[in-house]
Amino acid sequence: MMEEKRQEEIERYLHNEMSVNERNSFENNIQNDEQLKEDVLLQMAIHKAFDDKSVIVNYDLYSTEEKNEIKKQLRTEELKNTSKFIRQSTHQFKEKQKHKIQPFLKYVASIAAIFLIVLAVKFTIFNNATNYYEQYADWDNLPSLVEKGNEESLLVTIENLYQHKEYAKIITSVQATSKDPYILIYKGVSYVKLDDFVKAEETFNALIASNTLESSRGYWYKLLLYLKDNKIESAKETIAIILQDTNNYNYQKAAEISTKLNSN
């Protein structure tokens, strides 16, 4: 009975049938009960499987990472195809079990659990990618322009701005057409710090195309970018490029990440 009541409350919550006080109390329970949070996610997945647009979800109850990943995974072709399969197979099952409600409900619950399993796998990969980014990101280990004895005022100014976390000023202080590898490094990393991944990738591509001794850093920085942005396949493709030449920047670290990603 307790389980049935719990499911009824989740249904009322998802369909916005609770009073304001009930909803606030229930959301407070979600935040403090991981099992309830998972149950709500599963129930939401069931409705998504049947393309039920009446469901209301408060994504603020989830962390930024969870929120972005939930939305992203519910839009993937993998889950769309699974959703289509569930609707089709459930329709066939209903035709055979028109007068057997309980078996049908069990069937729906079990097959919808596919969503939770898939999401759990995705979250595991996502969390691992985030952990790898945190472990290997070396943004404090950029080449020092001062140590290299470069007295050009712009380059020295850029390094000083970076040390003071003035990332936006770095971007606005350099010309868009600059091909200096050191400027491209600091500019690209500044975009990463500002979470502008598109511009960061463009800048790192320009670094790679500069055909200088620092060019291979562009691949390493793109790898970190993809890990932070949870683009696993792009990360693997970039690793493959780095591993083509042992002289590439951070070759050994890229090999370590490759081993870890392929073990998931």
Secondary structure as UniProt FT lines:
FT   HELIX           2..14
FT   TURN            15..16
FT   HELIX           20..32
FT   HELIX           34..49
FT   TURN            50..51
FT   TURN            53..54
FT   HELIX           59..61
FT   HELIX           64..73
FT   TURN            74..75
FT   HELIX           77..96
FT   TURN            98..99
FT   HELIX           101..136
FT   TURN            139..140
FT   TURN            145..149
FT   HELIX           153..163
FT   TURN            164..165
FT   HELIX           167..173
FT   TURN            176..177
FT   HELIX           181..193
FT   TURN            194..195
FT   HELIX           197..209
FT   TURN            213..216
FT   HELIX           217..228
FT   TURN            229..230
FT   HELIX           232..242
FT   TURN            243..244
FT   TURN            246..247
FT   TURN            249..250
FT   HELIX           251..262
//
